[in-house]
Amino acid sequence: MKSASRKYFGKSPSQLNLLEAVYLTTLLPNPKIYSQSIAKGKLPSWQSQRIETLLYRLLKRQRISED
C-alpha cells in the first residue's frame, strides 16, 4: 500500500482520502493492467462500478459514514 500510494498519488497511505484508498483496492487483482486507467485520466465503467460497490459495502458494514 505504501509504494502504491506514493506511485499513484504521491502521498503516504495515511494521507489518502477514501476514494483514493478504494481506487487502490481495485488494482489488487492485476496492478500492471488495471493501473493504466489512471494514466488515461478516466476510469473504465467496470472500475467505477467496482468502486461504488466497495463504498456501498463499507457503508452497509458501518466502516464508513455518509458524512
LINRALIN-V678269 format. One record per residue. N is the residue number from 0. RES is the residue in three letters. SS is DSSP state (H for helix, E for strand, C for the rest). PHI is phi in whole degrees, 0 to 359 (* if undefined). OMEGA is omega in whole degrees, 0 to 359 (* if undefined). Layout:
BEGIN
N | RES | SS | PHI | OMEGA
N | RES | SS | PHI | OMEGA
END
This chain:
BEGIN
0 | MET | C | * | 183
1 | LYS | H | 297 | 182
2 | SER | H | 291 | 179
3 | ALA | H | 294 | 181
4 | SER | H | 294 | 176
5 | ARG | H | 290 | 183
6 | LYS | H | 295 | 187
7 | TYR | H | 273 | 185
8 | PHE | H | 234 | 179
9 | GLY | C | 66 | 183
10 | LYS | C | 225 | 171
11 | SER | C | 279 | 180
12 | PRO | H | 305 | 181
13 | SER | H | 291 | 180
14 | GLN | H | 265 | 181
15 | LEU | C | 291 | 171
16 | ASN | C | 274 | 185
17 | LEU | H | 301 | 182
18 | LEU | H | 296 | 178
19 | GLU | H | 297 | 180
20 | ALA | H | 295 | 179
21 | VAL | H | 294 | 177
22 | TYR | H | 304 | 181
23 | LEU | H | 299 | 179
24 | THR | H | 292 | 178
25 | THR | H | 287 | 179
26 | LEU | C | 275 | 188
27 | LEU | C | 306 | 182
28 | PRO | C | 300 | 181
29 | ASN | C | 199 | 186
30 | PRO | H | 304 | 183
31 | LYS | H | 298 | 181
32 | ILE | H | 281 | 187
33 | TYR | H | 289 | 182
34 | SER | C | 286 | 180
35 | GLN | H | 296 | 181
36 | SER | H | 296 | 181
37 | ILE | H | 290 | 178
38 | ALA | H | 292 | 180
39 | LYS | H | 279 | 177
40 | GLY | C | 85 | 179
41 | LYS | C | 217 | 179
42 | LEU | C | 280 | 173
43 | PRO | C | 294 | 184
44 | SER | H | 300 | 180
45 | TRP | H | 297 | 181
46 | GLN | H | 285 | 175
47 | SER | H | 298 | 179
48 | GLN | H | 294 | 178
49 | ARG | H | 297 | 178
50 | ILE | H | 298 | 178
51 | GLU | H | 300 | 179
52 | THR | H | 298 | 179
53 | LEU | H | 296 | 178
54 | LEU | H | 296 | 178
55 | TYR | H | 299 | 180
56 | ARG | H | 297 | 177
57 | LEU | H | 297 | 179
58 | LEU | H | 294 | 180
59 | LYS | H | 299 | 180
60 | ARG | C | 271 | 177
61 | GLN | C | 57 | 175
62 | ARG | C | 272 | 176
63 | ILE | C | 223 | 175
64 | SER | C | 243 | 180
65 | GLU | C | 284 | 178
66 | ASP | C | 290 | *
END
